[in-house]
């Protein structure tokens, strides 16, 4: 079941990246004055289980991290033609936490906090954050 969920998350994420990262015919300059596309994912909390984290890479592919323990940080520098990035997190089926434990996902884009999600483990010690997408 864990493999099926991972494949589903990967498919949804890849499909969304393809929609958002296509090169436009009329390459207009970035209105923000910056071509930076730096994303930092940060996990913290008291969750004692192990996590599966899926992020996008600089080329739009997916990168999977197994057995992630808290705290955890991943920073990715994207090319200027990449328009969106994302991450999904779930408990590894064989490495559950304890019911009531929590973790927080913070997403920083160009060193500015973009999003914060806090989740609590269910009665089975499982946690899931569906794939979240962030545009530049």
Secondary structure as UniProt FT lines:
FT   HELIX           2..20
FT   TURN            31..32
FT   STRAND          38..45
FT   STRAND          51..56
FT   TURN            58..59
FT   STRAND          62..68
FT   STRAND          72..77
FT   TURN            80..81
FT   STRAND          84..91
FT   TURN            93..94
FT   TURN            99..100
FT   STRAND          102..109
FT   TURN            110..111
FT   STRAND          112..120
FT   TURN            123..124
FT   STRAND          128..135
//
